[in-house]
Amino acid sequence: MRTVPITGKWLGAPSLANVTSEVLRRESASLVARLRLWTPARWSAAAPDEARVAGSRGDLVFHLAASYARLAGAPVLLPRLDSDLALPDQLAVTGGDLARSAPSAGQVVDAVTHLLSHREHLLGEVVPQGLLAELDTMDRLDPESSRPDEAALVRRARRVCAAASTEPEGPS
C-alpha cells in the first residue's frame, strides 16, 4: 500500500506559488488580448473618474504596468512609451515578469485585484464570482468579510491602487 504525501508533490501537483502565478498570467493575458484590438481613439479617451487615475485610458494601463514592474522589483522605473499602441505589450511583459518573480499569494491577489478593478474601468466587465472565490482562497480579500464579494475586491483594489499611485511611475 502506497501513501500519498500531504503536499502531493510526487504526483506533480502544482505548488501554491505556481497556481497563484498562473492566475496572474491568465488574467493579464486576457486583458492584454483585448487591449491589442484598441484603436488610437479608444486609447486617448479619458479614463473614468472611478479609476482614480488622471488622464487617458492609456495612462490607466501604464499605471497598471508600472505597478507590476514595481511589484516584480524592477531596478529602474518603467518608461512611458510614446505610442499607446505599445501599452498591451508593456503590460504583457511586466505581468510576465511579475509572475516569474515568484510573488507571494498576497502579492498576486493584490496585483490581480488591481488588474480586475481597472479592467472593469476599461471594458465595463463585472468580475465573475468564481474568480472572486479563487482569489479569496489564495489570500482573504477582506478578513472582516465571511465570503468573497465584489465589494471586498473593490476595497482591496483601491488600497493597492492608492499605494501604486503614491510612487513615481517613470519619465513621461
C-alpha positions as CSV (number, residue, x, y, z in Angstrom):
1,M,0.0,0.0,0.0
2,R,1.4,3.4,-1.0
3,T,0.9,6.5,1.0
4,V,0.4,9.9,-0.6
5,P,2.4,12.8,0.8
6,I,0.2,15.6,2.0
7,T,1.8,18.1,-0.4
8,G,1.2,15.8,-3.4
9,K,4.5,16.9,-4.9
10,W,5.4,13.5,-6.1
11,L,2.3,13.4,-8.1
12,G,3.3,16.6,-9.9
13,A,0.7,18.7,-8.1
14,P,1.4,22.4,-8.7
15,S,2.7,24.4,-5.7
16,L,0.6,27.3,-4.4
17,A,3.2,29.7,-6.0
18,N,2.6,28.1,-9.4
19,V,-1.2,28.3,-9.0
20,T,-1.2,31.9,-7.9
21,S,1.3,32.9,-10.7
22,E,-0.9,31.1,-13.2
23,V,-4.0,33.2,-12.2
24,L,-1.9,36.3,-12.7
25,R,-0.7,35.2,-16.1
26,R,-4.2,34.2,-17.2
27,E,-5.9,37.4,-16.1
28,S,-3.1,39.6,-17.5
29,A,-3.2,37.7,-20.9
30,S,-7.0,38.1,-21.0
31,L,-6.8,41.9,-20.6
32,V,-3.8,42.2,-23.0
33,A,-5.5,40.3,-25.7
34,R,-8.5,42.7,-25.7
35,L,-6.3,45.8,-25.4
36,R,-4.4,44.8,-28.5
37,L,-7.5,45.4,-30.6
38,W,-8.0,49.0,-29.5
39,T,-7.7,52.0,-31.8
40,P,-5.7,55.2,-31.0
41,A,-9.0,57.0,-30.4
42,R,-10.0,54.4,-27.8
43,W,-6.7,54.7,-26.1
44,S,-6.8,58.5,-25.9
45,A,-10.3,58.6,-24.4
46,A,-10.4,59.9,-20.8
47,A,-10.1,57.3,-18.1
48,P,-13.3,57.1,-16.0
49,D,-13.3,59.1,-12.8
50,E,-13.9,55.9,-10.7
51,A,-10.4,54.7,-11.9
52,R,-8.8,57.4,-9.7
53,V,-6.0,57.8,-12.3
54,A,-6.0,61.1,-14.0
55,G,-5.5,61.1,-17.8
56,S,-6.4,58.8,-20.6
57,R,-7.1,55.1,-20.8
58,G,-3.5,54.8,-21.9
59,D,-2.4,56.4,-18.7
60,L,-4.5,54.0,-16.8
61,V,-2.9,50.9,-18.5
62,F,0.5,52.4,-18.0
63,H,-0.3,52.9,-14.3
64,L,-1.1,49.2,-14.1
65,A,2.0,48.1,-16.0
66,A,4.2,50.4,-13.8
67,S,2.7,48.9,-10.6
68,Y,3.5,45.4,-11.9
69,A,7.1,46.4,-12.7
70,R,7.5,47.8,-9.1
71,L,6.0,44.6,-7.6
72,A,8.4,42.5,-9.6
73,G,11.3,44.5,-8.3
74,A,12.3,46.2,-11.5
75,P,15.7,48.0,-10.9
76,V,14.5,51.1,-12.9
77,L,11.3,53.0,-13.4
78,L,9.1,51.9,-16.3
79,P,9.3,54.4,-19.1
80,R,6.0,55.8,-20.6
81,L,6.2,54.9,-24.3
82,D,5.3,57.4,-27.0
83,S,2.7,55.2,-28.6
84,D,-0.3,53.9,-26.6
85,L,-0.5,51.0,-29.1
86,A,2.6,49.5,-27.4
87,L,0.9,49.5,-24.0
88,P,-0.5,46.0,-24.3
89,D,3.0,44.7,-24.9
90,Q,4.3,46.6,-22.0
91,L,1.6,45.2,-19.7
92,A,2.3,41.7,-21.1
93,V,6.0,42.0,-20.3
94,T,5.5,43.4,-16.8
95,G,2.8,41.0,-16.0
96,G,5.0,38.1,-17.1
97,D,8.0,39.5,-15.1
98,L,5.8,39.7,-12.0
99,A,4.5,36.1,-12.4
100,R,8.1,34.8,-12.9
101,S,9.4,36.8,-9.8
102,A,7.7,34.2,-7.5
103,P,5.4,36.6,-5.8
104,S,3.6,35.6,-2.6
105,A,-0.1,34.7,-2.7
106,G,-0.9,38.1,-1.2
107,Q,1.1,39.9,-3.9
108,V,-0.7,38.0,-6.6
109,V,-4.1,38.8,-5.1
110,D,-3.1,42.5,-4.9
111,A,-1.9,42.5,-8.5
112,V,-4.9,40.6,-9.8
113,T,-7.5,42.7,-7.8
114,H,-5.7,45.9,-9.2
115,L,-6.0,44.5,-12.7
116,L,-9.6,43.5,-12.3
117,S,-10.6,46.8,-10.9
118,H,-9.1,48.6,-13.9
119,R,-10.4,46.0,-16.3
120,E,-13.8,47.0,-15.2
121,H,-13.0,50.7,-15.8
122,L,-11.6,49.9,-19.3
123,L,-14.0,47.3,-20.5
124,G,-17.0,47.5,-18.2
125,E,-16.8,43.9,-17.2
126,V,-18.0,42.6,-13.8
127,V,-15.7,40.1,-12.0
128,P,-17.0,36.6,-12.2
129,Q,-18.0,35.1,-8.8
130,G,-15.7,32.1,-9.4
131,L,-12.7,34.3,-9.8
132,L,-13.6,36.2,-6.6
133,A,-13.7,32.9,-4.7
134,E,-10.4,31.8,-6.3
135,L,-8.7,35.0,-5.2
136,D,-10.2,34.7,-1.7
137,T,-8.9,31.2,-1.3
138,M,-5.3,32.4,-2.1
139,D,-5.4,35.3,0.3
140,R,-8.5,36.7,2.1
141,L,-9.8,39.6,0.1
142,D,-11.3,41.1,3.2
143,P,-10.5,39.4,6.6
144,E,-13.6,41.1,8.0
145,S,-16.0,39.5,5.5
146,S,-17.3,36.0,5.8
147,R,-17.5,35.4,2.0
148,P,-15.8,36.9,-1.1
149,D,-17.8,39.6,-2.8
150,E,-17.1,42.3,-5.3
151,A,-17.2,45.0,-2.6
152,A,-14.2,43.3,-0.9
153,L,-12.3,43.1,-4.2
154,V,-13.0,46.8,-4.8
155,R,-11.8,47.8,-1.3
156,R,-8.6,45.9,-1.7
157,A,-8.0,47.1,-5.3
158,R,-8.5,50.7,-4.1
159,R,-5.9,50.2,-1.4
160,V,-3.4,48.7,-3.8
161,C,-4.1,51.3,-6.5
162,A,-3.7,54.2,-4.0
163,A,-0.3,52.7,-2.9
164,A,0.8,52.4,-6.5
165,S,-0.3,56.0,-7.3
166,T,1.9,57.5,-4.5
167,E,5.0,56.2,-6.1
168,P,6.6,57.8,-9.2
169,E,5.7,56.0,-12.4
170,G,8.7,56.9,-14.5
171,P,9.6,59.5,-17.1
172,S,7.0,60.8,-19.4
